[in-house]
């Protein structure tokens, strides 16, 4: 599926998408902070924009939040 996104993505958003690709399509706020060295506000702001634009899904289970990125899911063989 091709999606047109009217919001311009900056380097933070692209780095999160790249990180999600490395981790098979799902990441947490903590993972972003640890891997990028960003503070909580910067990490959350970038994730929230991707969530708002429909580029990420938020899965909350037993107090844990995972952000899923369907555009970078790899086929499981």
Rosetta constraint file for C-alpha pairs under 8 A:
AtomPair CA 5 CA 53 HARMONIC 7.07 0.50
AtomPair CA 7 CA 53 HARMONIC 7.74 0.50
AtomPair CA 9 CA 13 HARMONIC 5.75 0.50
AtomPair CA 9 CA 14 HARMONIC 6.89 0.50
AtomPair CA 10 CA 14 HARMONIC 6.47 0.50
AtomPair CA 11 CA 15 HARMONIC 6.02 0.50
AtomPair CA 12 CA 16 HARMONIC 6.29 0.50
AtomPair CA 12 CA 46 HARMONIC 6.39 0.50
AtomPair CA 13 CA 17 HARMONIC 6.27 0.50
AtomPair CA 13 CA 46 HARMONIC 5.77 0.50
AtomPair CA 13 CA 47 HARMONIC 7.48 0.50
AtomPair CA 13 CA 50 HARMONIC 7.27 0.50
AtomPair CA 14 CA 18 HARMONIC 6.18 0.50
AtomPair CA 15 CA 19 HARMONIC 6.11 0.50
AtomPair CA 16 CA 20 HARMONIC 6.10 0.50
AtomPair CA 16 CA 32 HARMONIC 7.13 0.50
AtomPair CA 16 CA 46 HARMONIC 7.86 0.50
AtomPair CA 16 CA 47 HARMONIC 7.71 0.50
AtomPair CA 17 CA 21 HARMONIC 6.27 0.50
AtomPair CA 17 CA 69 HARMONIC 7.59 0.50
AtomPair CA 17 CA 72 HARMONIC 7.75 0.50
AtomPair CA 18 CA 22 HARMONIC 6.47 0.50
AtomPair CA 19 CA 23 HARMONIC 6.40 0.50
AtomPair CA 19 CA 27 HARMONIC 7.64 0.50
AtomPair CA 19 CA 32 HARMONIC 7.71 0.50
AtomPair CA 20 CA 24 HARMONIC 6.27 0.50
AtomPair CA 20 CA 25 HARMONIC 4.74 0.50
AtomPair CA 20 CA 26 HARMONIC 5.46 0.50
AtomPair CA 20 CA 27 HARMONIC 5.78 0.50
AtomPair CA 20 CA 68 HARMONIC 7.78 0.50
AtomPair CA 20 CA 69 HARMONIC 6.76 0.50
AtomPair CA 20 CA 72 HARMONIC 7.10 0.50
AtomPair CA 21 CA 25 HARMONIC 5.29 0.50
AtomPair CA 21 CA 26 HARMONIC 7.89 0.50
AtomPair CA 21 CA 72 HARMONIC 5.35 0.50
AtomPair CA 21 CA 73 HARMONIC 7.17 0.50
AtomPair CA 23 CA 27 HARMONIC 6.77 0.50
AtomPair CA 24 CA 72 HARMONIC 7.18 0.50
AtomPair CA 24 CA 73 HARMONIC 5.90 0.50
AtomPair CA 24 CA 74 HARMONIC 6.61 0.50
AtomPair CA 25 CA 68 HARMONIC 5.58 0.50
AtomPair CA 25 CA 69 HARMONIC 5.01 0.50
AtomPair CA 25 CA 70 HARMONIC 6.53 0.50
AtomPair CA 25 CA 71 HARMONIC 7.85 0.50
AtomPair CA 25 CA 72 HARMONIC 5.43 0.50
AtomPair CA 25 CA 73 HARMONIC 4.94 0.50
AtomPair CA 25 CA 74 HARMONIC 7.65 0.50
AtomPair CA 26 CA 66 HARMONIC 6.25 0.50
AtomPair CA 26 CA 67 HARMONIC 5.41 0.50
AtomPair CA 26 CA 68 HARMONIC 4.34 0.50
AtomPair CA 26 CA 69 HARMONIC 6.16 0.50
AtomPair CA 27 CA 31 HARMONIC 6.19 0.50
AtomPair CA 27 CA 32 HARMONIC 7.17 0.50
AtomPair CA 27 CA 66 HARMONIC 5.59 0.50
AtomPair CA 27 CA 67 HARMONIC 5.32 0.50
AtomPair CA 27 CA 68 HARMONIC 6.69 0.50
AtomPair CA 28 CA 32 HARMONIC 6.47 0.50
AtomPair CA 28 CA 65 HARMONIC 6.23 0.50
AtomPair CA 28 CA 66 HARMONIC 4.81 0.50
AtomPair CA 28 CA 67 HARMONIC 5.92 0.50
AtomPair CA 29 CA 33 HARMONIC 6.30 0.50
AtomPair CA 29 CA 40 HARMONIC 7.60 0.50
AtomPair CA 29 CA 43 HARMONIC 6.54 0.50
AtomPair CA 29 CA 44 HARMONIC 6.75 0.50
AtomPair CA 29 CA 47 HARMONIC 7.93 0.50
AtomPair CA 29 CA 65 HARMONIC 7.72 0.50
AtomPair CA 29 CA 66 HARMONIC 7.70 0.50
AtomPair CA 30 CA 34 HARMONIC 6.08 0.50
AtomPair CA 31 CA 35 HARMONIC 5.99 0.50
AtomPair CA 32 CA 36 HARMONIC 5.73 0.50
AtomPair CA 32 CA 37 HARMONIC 7.62 0.50
AtomPair CA 32 CA 38 HARMONIC 7.37 0.50
AtomPair CA 32 CA 43 HARMONIC 6.50 0.50
AtomPair CA 33 CA 37 HARMONIC 5.15 0.50
AtomPair CA 33 CA 38 HARMONIC 4.97 0.50
AtomPair CA 33 CA 39 HARMONIC 6.26 0.50
AtomPair CA 33 CA 40 HARMONIC 6.76 0.50
AtomPair CA 33 CA 43 HARMONIC 6.48 0.50
AtomPair CA 34 CA 38 HARMONIC 7.53 0.50
AtomPair CA 38 CA 42 HARMONIC 6.23 0.50
AtomPair CA 38 CA 43 HARMONIC 6.20 0.50
AtomPair CA 39 CA 43 HARMONIC 6.34 0.50
AtomPair CA 40 CA 44 HARMONIC 5.92 0.50
AtomPair CA 41 CA 45 HARMONIC 5.94 0.50
AtomPair CA 42 CA 46 HARMONIC 6.35 0.50
AtomPair CA 43 CA 47 HARMONIC 6.27 0.50
AtomPair CA 44 CA 48 HARMONIC 5.91 0.50
AtomPair CA 45 CA 49 HARMONIC 6.40 0.50
AtomPair CA 46 CA 50 HARMONIC 6.56 0.50
AtomPair CA 47 CA 51 HARMONIC 6.13 0.50
AtomPair CA 47 CA 56 HARMONIC 7.91 0.50
AtomPair CA 47 CA 67 HARMONIC 7.89 0.50
AtomPair CA 48 CA 52 HARMONIC 6.00 0.50
AtomPair CA 49 CA 53 HARMONIC 6.14 0.50
AtomPair CA 50 CA 54 HARMONIC 6.38 0.50
AtomPair CA 50 CA 55 HARMONIC 5.14 0.50
AtomPair CA 50 CA 56 HARMONIC 5.57 0.50
AtomPair CA 51 CA 55 HARMONIC 5.82 0.50
AtomPair CA 51 CA 56 HARMONIC 4.64 0.50
AtomPair CA 51 CA 57 HARMONIC 6.00 0.50
AtomPair CA 51 CA 58 HARMONIC 7.25 0.50
AtomPair CA 52 CA 56 HARMONIC 7.92 0.50
AtomPair CA 55 CA 69 HARMONIC 6.32 0.50
AtomPair CA 55 CA 70 HARMONIC 7.48 0.50
AtomPair CA 55 CA 71 HARMONIC 7.44 0.50
AtomPair CA 56 CA 67 HARMONIC 6.11 0.50
AtomPair CA 56 CA 68 HARMONIC 5.37 0.50
AtomPair CA 56 CA 69 HARMONIC 4.70 0.50
AtomPair CA 56 CA 70 HARMONIC 7.01 0.50
AtomPair CA 57 CA 67 HARMONIC 5.51 0.50
AtomPair CA 57 CA 68 HARMONIC 4.99 0.50
AtomPair CA 57 CA 69 HARMONIC 6.54 0.50
AtomPair CA 58 CA 65 HARMONIC 6.71 0.50
AtomPair CA 58 CA 66 HARMONIC 5.84 0.50
AtomPair CA 58 CA 67 HARMONIC 4.68 0.50
AtomPair CA 58 CA 68 HARMONIC 6.33 0.50
AtomPair CA 59 CA 65 HARMONIC 5.64 0.50
AtomPair CA 59 CA 66 HARMONIC 5.17 0.50
AtomPair CA 59 CA 67 HARMONIC 6.29 0.50
AtomPair CA 59 CA 68 HARMONIC 7.39 0.50
AtomPair CA 60 CA 64 HARMONIC 5.51 0.50
AtomPair CA 60 CA 65 HARMONIC 4.48 0.50
AtomPair CA 60 CA 66 HARMONIC 6.47 0.50
AtomPair CA 61 CA 65 HARMONIC 6.61 0.50
AtomPair CA 69 CA 73 HARMONIC 6.77 0.50
